[in-house]
Amino acid sequence: MPLTAKFVPNSTVLSPSAQTELALHVSNLEPTQQLVQLISSGDLTDHVVLASDSITLEPGETFVVPVTIDPGPTLAAGTHSPTIELTADVGNTSATAKVEVMAFADHSVALVPEQSKSPSSGRHVIEVGNLGNVPVTVELLADSLESEISLDVDTPITVTPGEMGEVAVRATPIAKFWNGPSRNHDFIVRTTGSDGRTAELPGIYEQRPRIPAWLGPAALGAFTALLIGAVIWVAWLQPWVRDTADDAAAEAIELDRLAMEERIEELEAAAAEAEELPLGRPTDLRLVASPAGGNAASDSDTVRRAMTLSVTDIVFQNPTGAVGTVTLLRDDDILLESELANFRDLDLHFVAPFVFDESSEVTLLVDCLTPGPGQSECTVGASLVGFIDEAD
């Protein structure tokens, strides 16, 4: 054959995430110069990097092309056959290597949310991320730590390499109550994986009364409105209609009417003030960082002068299933930090907001350990929702 190619060595054994370099020897046996194009194929196409995708060979010349194989942490264990297709004017050929990827089992677990709130039942999810290259099976056991709630959890769950699985956890109170303060019920979900890893995930179900706390003030407000209407009718409209013929009574009624109008205006002004948002105008902000594997990148935004930003809701997005960490900072202070492998999408809601004063910097920092399957970067976003207001 006028064009030949072979790997040296033609087989290797790899640990997960361990790169290796093979040498592809390409020889031109033709008496003429040849331009050779190289294309990766086979079942490791996304994990093979060629030092060059084209070479020029003189007659009788042999050239060595470095070929890097990066299996990543979640490439399925077993035997793989990376292939390089070579094309030249004198014909086509190919070279195939044998790569044995060793088995590696690892997983992560997280309880989302850590605290639920409901008068009827609390709903949680156990997120199981497979960080290895073989399927992992996780057994779950929920313990209520008390006799006031019952826990229902689906078990076991099996997750394929590089994927995220979810198991529903439901906390149901034995007895419900109509009013009064909320009651917290602690529980623990214990997990045992087929890789030998165990974990304890504490959670809280906040049992709320069946009659919401706001119902009383709302009923009082409605009663107050009806009372004002009745007072207006009794003290103004009805006497005014009946006593229009009496000039002295009409004058007194007019004075009462003016006083009542003034009082109504005061009440309306107080109601309008109460309806104003306490934190300012609603606003939103999105930050996105896309570092390559083994690198870190950030995206930031600065609060305008004479303004204050209050963040009440944050949603982290990891749509490609990247592995690494994501951090939210206020200037140099770390506010939140999470493993990317623990979630695809993670929403956080706060009773007390994160406050960013004027000229403060909101920063999303992403440290990319391993991009998601078929990706070269860890693309991570954060959507922040809150309020913007003038600084005091």
C-alpha positions in Angstrom: 0.0 0.0 0.0 1.5 3.4 -1.0 0.2 5.1 2.3 0.5 3.3 5.6 -0.4 4.3 9.2 -0.1 2.6 12.6 -0.3 3.5 16.3 2.8 3.0 18.5 1.9 1.5 20.9 -1.4 0.1 19.5 -3.0 -0.5 22.9 -3.0 1.1 26.3 -4.8 1.0 29.6 -6.2 4.3 31.1 -7.5 5.4 34.5 -10.6 7.8 34.3 -9.5 11.4 33.7 -5.9 10.3 32.9 -4.8 11.6 29.5 -2.3 9.6 27.4 -0.5 10.3 24.1 -0.1 7.8 21.4 2.2 8.1 18.4 0.6 7.7 14.9 3.3 6.7 12.4 2.3 7.7 8.8 4.6 6.6 5.9 4.5 7.6 2.2 5.8 4.8 0.0 5.0 6.7 -3.2 7.7 8.3 -5.4 5.7 11.6 -5.2 4.9 14.1 -2.5 1.6 13.5 -0.7 -0.8 15.8 1.2 -2.5 13.6 3.9 -5.7 14.6 5.7 -6.4 13.1 9.1 -9.9 12.7 10.7 -10.8 11.1 14.0 -13.5 8.4 14.0 -14.6 5.4 16.1 -16.2 5.4 19.5 -13.8 7.9 21.1 -14.1 10.8 18.5 -15.1 13.3 21.2 -12.1 12.3 23.3 -9.3 12.3 20.7 -7.2 15.4 19.9 -4.8 15.3 16.9 -1.7 17.4 17.0 -2.3 18.1 13.3 -5.2 17.4 10.9 -3.0 17.5 7.8 0.6 16.7 6.9 2.8 16.8 3.8 5.0 13.8 3.2 8.0 13.6 0.9 8.6 10.3 -1.0 9.7 7.6 1.4 9.2 9.8 4.4 7.6 8.7 7.7 6.0 11.3 10.0 4.9 10.8 13.6 1.6 12.6 14.6 1.0 12.9 18.4 -2.6 11.7 19.3 -3.9 12.7 22.7 -6.7 10.6 24.3 -8.6 12.3 27.2 -11.2 9.9 28.5 -12.7 12.2 31.1 -14.2 11.0 34.4 -17.5 9.7 33.0 -16.4 7.8 29.9 -17.8 4.3 30.1 -15.4 1.7 31.4 -14.3 -1.1 29.0 -12.5 -1.4 25.7 -12.7 1.4 23.1 -11.3 1.7 19.6 -10.2 5.1 18.5 -9.6 5.3 14.8 -7.8 7.8 12.6 -8.9 8.0 8.9 -6.2 9.1 6.4 -7.0 10.5 2.9 -4.4 11.2 0.1 -4.3 11.3 -3.7 -2.9 7.8 -3.8 -5.8 6.4 -1.7 -7.2 6.0 1.8 -6.1 4.1 4.9 -6.8 4.0 8.6 -5.2 3.1 11.9 -7.0 1.8 15.0 -5.8 1.6 18.6 -7.1 -0.4 21.6 -7.8 1.6 24.7 -8.9 -0.1 27.9 -10.6 2.4 30.3 -10.5 1.1 33.9 -13.7 1.2 36.0 -14.2 4.1 38.5 -17.3 4.5 40.7 -18.2 7.7 42.4 -21.4 9.7 43.1 -22.8 12.8 44.8 -26.1 13.3 46.7 -27.9 16.4 47.7 -31.3 17.2 49.4 -33.2 19.9 47.5 -34.7 22.0 49.2 -33.2 21.4 52.6 -36.4 23.0 54.1 -40.0 22.7 52.8 -43.0 24.6 54.0 -46.7 23.5 53.7 -49.7 22.8 55.8 -50.4 19.5 54.1 -47.0 17.8 53.2 -43.4 18.7 52.5 -41.9 17.8 49.1 -38.2 17.3 48.7 -35.9 15.7 46.0 -32.7 13.7 46.5 -30.4 14.5 43.6 -28.0 11.7 42.7 -25.1 12.6 40.4 -23.0 9.8 38.9 -19.4 11.1 38.8 -17.9 7.8 37.8 -17.8 5.8 34.5 -19.9 2.8 35.6 -23.6 2.8 36.6 -24.2 3.5 40.3 -27.1 2.3 42.4 -28.1 4.2 45.6 -30.3 2.9 48.4 -32.1 5.5 50.5 -33.5 5.3 54.0 -35.6 8.1 55.5 -35.7 8.6 59.3 -38.2 11.1 60.7 -36.4 11.3 64.2 -39.9 11.7 65.7 -43.4 10.2 65.5 -45.2 13.3 64.3 -44.5 12.8 60.5 -44.3 10.0 58.1 -41.7 9.8 55.3 -42.2 8.3 51.8 -39.1 7.8 49.6 -38.7 5.9 46.4 -35.7 3.5 46.5 -33.3 2.4 45.1 -32.2 4.5 42.1 -29.7 3.6 39.4 -27.9 6.4 37.5 -25.7 6.0 34.4 -22.3 7.7 34.1 -22.4 11.5 33.8 -26.1 11.7 34.5 -28.2 13.1 37.3 -31.1 11.2 38.9 -33.8 12.4 41.2 -35.7 10.6 44.0 -38.9 12.2 45.5 -39.1 12.5 49.3 -42.5 13.4 50.9 -43.0 14.3 54.5 -46.6 14.0 55.7 -47.7 15.2 59.2 -49.6 12.7 61.3 -52.0 15.5 62.6 -52.8 18.8 61.0 -53.7 22.0 62.9 -55.8 25.0 62.0 -53.9 28.0 63.5 -51.0 29.0 65.6 -47.2 29.1 64.9 -45.5 26.8 62.4 -43.9 23.6 63.6 -40.6 22.3 62.4 -40.0 18.5 61.9 -36.4 17.4 61.5 -35.6 14.3 59.4 -32.6 12.6 57.9 -32.2 10.7 54.6 -29.3 8.2 54.7 -27.9 7.0 51.4 -25.7 4.0 50.5 -24.2 3.7 47.1 -23.0 0.7 45.2 -19.5 2.4 45.2 -19.4 2.1 49.0 -20.0 5.8 49.7 -22.6 6.7 52.4 -24.1 10.0 53.3 -26.6 11.6 55.8 -28.7 14.4 54.4 -30.6 16.4 57.1 -33.8 18.2 56.2 -36.6 20.2 57.8 -40.3 20.1 57.1 -42.0 23.3 58.3 -45.6 22.4 59.0 -47.8 25.5 58.7 -51.4 26.0 60.0 -54.2 25.2 57.6 -55.5 28.8 58.1 -52.7 31.1 56.8 -51.4 33.8 59.2 -52.3 36.5 56.7 -56.0 35.5 56.7 -56.7 37.3 60.0 -55.3 40.7 58.9 -57.0 40.4 55.5 -60.4 39.7 57.2 -59.7 42.7 59.5 -59.0 44.9 56.6 -62.2 43.8 54.8 -64.2 44.4 58.0 -62.6 47.8 58.4 -63.6 48.7 54.9 -67.2 47.7 55.5 -67.2 49.6 58.8 -66.0 52.7 57.0 -68.7 52.3 54.4 -71.3 51.9 57.1 -70.0 55.0 59.0 -70.1 57.0 55.8 -73.7 56.0 55.2 -74.9 56.5 58.7 -73.0 59.6 59.4 -73.2 61.4 56.1 -75.3 60.0 53.3 -78.4 59.0 55.2 -78.7 62.2 57.4 -77.9 64.3 54.4 -80.8 62.9 52.4 -83.2 63.1 55.3 -82.4 66.6 56.6 -81.8 68.5 53.4 -84.7 70.8 54.3 -83.1 71.8 57.6 -80.4 74.4 56.9 -78.8 74.0 60.3 -78.7 70.2 60.0 -77.4 70.5 56.4 -74.5 72.8 57.6 -73.6 70.3 60.3 -73.8 67.4 57.9 -71.6 69.3 55.4 -69.0 69.7 58.2 -69.2 66.0 59.0 -68.9 65.2 55.3 -65.7 67.2 54.9 -64.2 65.7 58.0 -65.1 62.2 56.8 -63.6 62.9 53.4 -60.4 64.1 55.0 -60.3 60.9 57.1 -60.9 58.7 54.0 -58.1 60.5 52.2 -55.8 59.7 55.1 -56.8 56.1 55.1 -56.3 55.8 51.3 -52.9 57.4 51.5 -51.9 55.0 54.3 -53.2 52.0 52.2 -51.2 53.2 49.1 -48.1 53.6 51.2 -48.5 50.1 52.6 -48.9 48.7 49.1 -45.5 50.1 48.0 -42.7 47.6 47.5 -40.5 47.9 50.6 -37.3 47.2 48.6 -37.8 49.3 45.5 -38.5 48.5 41.8 -38.3 44.9 40.6 -35.2 44.1 38.6 -33.3 41.1 37.3 -29.7 40.2 36.3 -28.1 37.3 34.5 -24.5 36.3 34.7 -22.8 33.6 32.5 -19.3 32.1 32.7 -17.9 29.5 30.3 -14.4 28.4 31.3 -12.6 25.6 29.6 -11.8 22.3 31.4 -9.2 22.9 34.2 -9.7 26.6 34.2 -11.8 29.3 35.9 -13.8 32.2 34.6 -16.1 34.8 36.0 -18.8 37.3 35.0 -19.8 40.3 37.0 -22.0 43.4 37.2 -21.6 46.6 39.3 -24.4 48.3 41.2 -24.9 51.8 39.9 -24.0 54.8 42.1 -26.6 56.0 44.6 -28.5 52.7 44.2 -29.0 49.6 46.3 -29.6 46.1 44.9 -31.6 43.6 47.0 -31.5 40.0 45.7 -34.3 37.7 46.8 -34.1 34.9 44.3 -31.2 33.1 42.6 -31.3 30.3 40.0 -28.1 28.6 39.1 -28.1 26.7 35.7 -25.7 23.9 34.8 -27.5 22.6 31.6 -24.5 20.5 30.2 -23.9 18.6 33.5 -20.4 20.0 34.0 -18.3 19.1 37.1 -16.7 21.8 39.2 -17.8 24.6 41.5 -19.8 27.8 41.2 -19.4 30.7 43.6 -21.5 33.9 44.0 -19.5 36.8 45.5 -20.3 40.3 46.8 -17.0 42.1 46.0 -14.5 39.7 47.7 -17.0 38.1 50.0 -18.4 34.7 49.2 -22.2 34.5 49.5 -22.9 31.1 48.0 -20.8 28.2 46.8 -21.9 24.9 45.3 -20.7 21.8 43.5 -21.8 21.8 39.8 -22.2 18.0 40.0 -25.0 18.5 42.6 -27.5 20.0 40.2 -28.6 20.8 36.7 -30.8 23.8 37.8 -30.8 25.0 41.4 -33.2 27.7 42.6 -32.8 29.6 45.9 -35.3 31.9 47.6 -34.5 34.1 50.6 -36.8 35.7 53.2 -34.0 38.2 53.9 -32.4 39.4 50.7 -28.7 39.7 49.8 -28.0 43.4 49.8 -25.4 45.0 47.4 -24.7 48.7 48.2 -23.7 51.3 45.5 -20.6 50.4 43.5 -20.7 46.8 44.9 -19.7 44.1 42.4 -21.9 41.0 41.9 -19.6 38.2 40.6 -20.3 34.7 39.3 -17.1 32.6 39.5 -17.0 29.2 37.8 -14.1 26.7 38.4 -14.4 24.1 35.6 -13.1 20.7 36.6 -14.7 18.7 33.8 -17.0 19.9 31.0 -20.2 18.0 30.4 -20.3 15.1 27.9 -19.4 16.3 24.4 -18.5 19.8 25.7 -15.2 21.7 25.8 -16.4 24.3 28.3 -18.4 24.5 31.6 -21.2 26.8 30.7 -22.9 28.0 33.9 -25.4 30.8 34.4 -27.0 32.5 37.3 -30.3 34.5 37.1 -30.8 36.9 40.0 -34.1 38.5 40.8 -34.7 41.3 43.3 -35.2 45.0 43.7 -33.3 48.2 42.9 -33.8 51.4 45.0 -32.1 54.6 45.7 -29.4 54.4 48.4 -30.2 56.1 51.7 
